[in-house]
C-alpha cells in the first residue's frame, strides 16, 4: 500500500481540482420511530420524518486523492473507505463510518471530501472543515468533521456502522 499522507485544508483547496455535486441528504434517524415499532429500542429522538436537506457541496473527489497518493484503483475495489470524525463519544472513541471502496472509486457516484456547502465554507453544524459527501446514501454515512480517511479490509466497527439504524433478524431455528 502507498504511504500515509496528510493534507491541510489549504492543500485540498489549491492542489486538487474542485468538484461540485448537488446532494439531498436524509438523516437515518428519520426512521427511528418506525424501527422502534418493529424491533429493538434504538437510541435518539423519536423521529418519523423531517431531517432532510439539499445542498451543493464542493470539494475533492476521493478518486483524485487516492490517485495523488499513488494507489491503483483496481487494488482497492474489495476494501472499505473509513471516515473518522473529530467528534467522540463519552468513552473518547471517535465517530467512524465506512462505505465500500467500490462505491468511492466509481466516478458515477461523485463521492467527495467537501469543504464548501452552497458556495461557502461548510458551517460548523454541517461538518466544517471537511465532510464526506456520499450522494444517494443515508446521512449517517456522510461523516461530518472528518479528520482522517482510512482504507481497511473491513467496514468500520463503530456502533454508527454496525448497530445503529439496523434491524438484524435472527435466523429461524
ABEGO torsion letter per residue (X at the ends): XBBBBBBBAAAAAAABBBBBBBBBBBBAAAAAAAAAAABBBBBEBBBABGBBBBBBBBBBBAAAAAAAAGBBAAAAAABBBBBBBABBBAAGBBBBBBBBAAAAABAAAGBBBBABBGGBBBBAAAGOABBBBBBGBBAAABBBGBABBBBBABBBABAAAAABGBBBBBBBX
